[in-house]
């Protein structure tokens, strides 16, 4: 067969995706991983067989045949992949990056800083704050962008940042050269939420306790304030294949008008987090655990159609799953739906 005009020698049982890999041709995938039984559900690996009149095929699940003449990057293929991505985005109400970080001139990873404060990891919190030496003064752009402001007051980000960085309250705003990291072009955004929805996403209840001018909070007050963080941002902001492909193909997150699934978050031990709003139902976590013999204690599909979701087996919670399963699922997840907060990218 040929792929993009190059001849390929086939082996019995080889898929089109494997044939392309063998000669160094990249075909994007979301729901597929090497060594895992293919599903062909996401549509990102779609290619065109010009020998069959331009038929579109899922490369990961289609057996290679000598009669095929495959094109991996035609206009029809790119349009199909873009549409597939836009359909996924129509049901993906999630922030690639938290609004507070996007507003911060120094690119402070606010969500990571708050997680370190909550866990009592004071030294690493100080190290992170000092790596982004920026004092907001009275402007506090991060707090103006904080979604918690609509509920009962923004998280006291500036007060905590100044305290941990050892900076003086009231310093003028100044951008630190090199402070803001390069980020992928595509940014998904969570829809505007009403007060009830915001309250449901808030791990720590209660209004803000630290006034803007506070620069010496107690550890207890700091931990409470950090607990008010709504954790809007993704835990894999620079390791999300969905985000990378959306940027590559110019996907429009508003191409399809559809009511997104509810924002539901669940936590497990050792910082494991499952965010249903970020899940694209690729099924990788289900297939991986079944293949490694942990199917009975691995993630499973629940419901059908628009009600379909991923979760622990019936009658179980995430903490019932072995550490090896949680680690494998988080590593394979192509989005930030399954991740460990302790491994969040800063």
N, C-alpha and C positions, 0 to 999 in steps of 0.2 A: 504494500500500500504506500501511499505518499501522504505526508503531512506538511502543509505549507510548501509543497513542491519538492520536498526531500524524501528520498526512498527510505523505507523502514523495513527491516527484516523482522517478521513476526514470530512469536513463540506461542504454543498452544495455550488458549485461555486468556491471552493478554487483552486488556482493555485499551481503548483508544487513548485514555489518559496515561496509562503505563507506557504505551508505545511512544507518545510524545515526550514523556519524561526521559525515556531511554536515549533520545537524541538531543536532549537539552532544550526542548520547547516547553515553555511555561503555559499551563492552562489554569486559570484561577479556580479555586474551590472554597466552599464554606462548610458544606455538610460532609466533607470527605476527609479522611486521614489515611496515610499509608498503613497497610496492614489491617484495616477495618473494613468489614463487609460494606460495599457501597450501597447508597440509597438513591442517589440521583434526584433528590427532592428539591434542592434550592435553585437549580437552574443556572448557577454561575459557571459550571464547566461546559456549558452548551457549545458545540462546534457545528460546522456546516459540512455536509458531505456533498460536494459538487457533482460527484459521479451519480448520485441519486437525485439529481435535479434540485439541489440546494436544501435537502432535508436537514433539519436541525436535530442534533442528537446529544444526550447527556454523555460526555466523554468518560466519566468515572464508572458508568454502569453499562456501557455499550462494548460488546466484544469487537475487537479489531478484525477486519476482513480484508483480504488482498484486493478486493474490488473497490475499496473505498479510496476516495481522494479528498482528504480532510483539509479544511481551511479553519484556522483557529481564531482569526481576528478580522473577519469580514464585517462590513457594515451591518448586515443582518444579525450576525453574532453579537456585535456590540450593542445593538438596539435591544436584543432579547435580554442580554445580561443587565442592561440598565433598567429595563422594565421589571425584571426579577428583583433587583435591589430596591426599587421604588415600592413594590408591593410589600417587601419586608419592612420598609421604613414606615408604611402606613399603619403598622401595628407595633411600633417601636417608640413609645413615649419615654425617652431617656436622654439625659444630658451626656454628651461626650466629655465635657469638662464642666465643672461646677461654675455657676455665674460669678462667684466670688473670685475664683482664680483668674478667670478671663478678665475681670476688672482690675486686678492687682497689677500695677506697673512693673513689679519685680517678678511676677509669675509665681508667687508663693503658693505651694501646694497646700492650700488651707485644709482640705479634708484630711490629708495625711498628718498634718500637724495636730489637728484636733484628735485624731485617733491615737497618736502617741501620748497626748496629754491625758486622754481618758484611761489609757492603760497604765499610766504612772511611769512611763518611760521618759523621765525628765531629761536625761542627758541627750538622747537622740532628738528630743523635741527642741532642745536648745541648739543642737548642731544644725538642725534644719532651719530654724528661725535665723540663725546667724549666717547661714549660707545665702539668705535672701535679705540683706541688710537694708531694709526700706522702712521708713517711718511715715505713716499716713498723715500725721498731724491731725487737723480737724476735718480733712476732706473725706477720709475713709471710703474710697470708691468701692472697696470690697464689701463693706457693710451696706452700702446703698444697693448693691446688687443681690444681697442675701435674701433668699426667698422667705426666711423665717421672719423678716421684717413685717410681712403682711399679717402674721399671726399674733406675735406678742413681743416684737422687737428683734432686731438683727442680733446675731451672735457677736459677742464683743471680740472680734478678730484682731483689731488693732491693739487693744489693750493687752491681749495675750501675746501677740507678736512682739510688741515693745518690751514687755516684761522678760520674755525668754531670750530675746536678742540683746538685752541690756542696753537698749536705746532710751534716749530721753524723750519723755512725752512732749508733744508740741513741735517736734522737729519738722522742718519744711519738707514737702514731698520732693523726692528726687529719684529719678530712674537710675538704677544701678546698671552700668554697662555689662552686657552679657547675662543679665539676671533672668530674662525671659527666654525660656527654651523654645526651640522651633517645634511647631505642632502641625499635625496633618491638616490639610485645608478644610476637610469636611467636618461639620459640627452638627450633630443631632441635638435637638432641644426638647426638653420636657414641656408639655402644654401648660397653659395657665391653670392652676388648681385652685379650687375654692377653699375656704377656711377649714371645712370638715376634712377634705383630702389632705391638706397640709398637716393638720393635727394628727392624722392617722400615720403620717410618715415621720413623726417626731419622736425619737427615742426617749428624750428627757423632757418632761412637761414643766411648765412654769416660765414666767417672764424673765427677761434679762436681769441679771443681778449686778453686773459690773458697769459702772458709768464710763463714758468715753475717756475721761481723764485718768482712770485708774491705771497705775503702773506698778503696783505692788500687791497683786491679789494673793490670797492664801491658796495653797495647793488644792484645798477642798473647793474653794470658789472657782478656781480655774477648771477643775475636773467637771464641776456642774455645768459651767459655761460651755466647755468643749462638748459635753453630752447633748447640748441643744442643737448641735450641727445636724442638719437634715441629710447629709451625705449624698448630695445631689449628683456629684460627678462619678464617672465610671472608674472602676478599679484597674482597668486595662486601657487607659487612654491612648497609649502609644503601641499597644500590642493587640489591637482589635482588627481582625481581618475584614469585618463588615465595614468599619470606618475607612480602612485603606482602599477597599474596592469602590466604595461610594465616591471617594475623592478621584480615583482613577477613571471612573466611568461617568462622572458628572451627574450622579443621581440627584433627583429633586425630592426632598423629603415630603413635599406637599403635592406630589403628582396625583395621588389618589386620596380622596376624602373618605376616611373611614374612622369610626370611633375606636381609638386604641384600647388595648386591654388595660385593666386596672394596674396601678403601680403597687405591687405586692412584694415585700422584702421579707426574707427569712434568714435567720442566722444559725450557725452551728458552732461547734467547739473550735478552738484554735484560730478564731477569726474567719471561719468559712462563711461566705455570704452567697445567697441566691436571690437574684433580682429578676422576678418574672417579667417585668416590663422590658428587659434587655434580651430575653430569650427569643430566639428565632425558630425554635422547635426543629432544629436540625437533626436531633436524635443521636448525635455523636456520643453523648454521655451514656445513653441507654445501650447502644451497640458495643461500646468499649467494655462496659462492665459485664455484659452478657458473654463476650468473647473470652474474658479473663476468668470466667466461672463464678462471678459475683452477682449474677442476675437477680437473685432473690433479695440481695441487700444492695441494690443499685438503683439509680433513678429510673422512673417509669413514666410512660404517658398516661394521662388521666383525661377523660372527656373526649369529645369529638368536635370537629368543625371549628367554629370560632371559640368554642369553650375549651379546646384542647390546651393542655398545659403539661409541664414537666414538674415532677415532685418526687418525694420519697415514696417507697411502696406503701400501699394502703395500710393504715394502722401504725405507720412508722413516722419518725421525725428524722431530720438530717443527722442528728447526733447518733442515731442507730447505725449509720453507715460507717464502715471501716475507714480509717485514715487513708489507706492506700487508694480506696475508691474515690474519696473526696479529692485527693491530690490529682489523680489521673483525670477526673472529670474537669477540674479547674484548668489543668494544663491543656486539655483538648478543646475546651469551649472556645469558639471563634469570636465571641463577644465578651462583654464583662458580666454576663449573666451569672456565671459561676467563677468565683475568685476568692482569694484569701486577702483580707484587709491588711494583714501584716506584710504581704508581698506587693502592696500597691506601688505603682510606679510614681516616683516623685519628680 
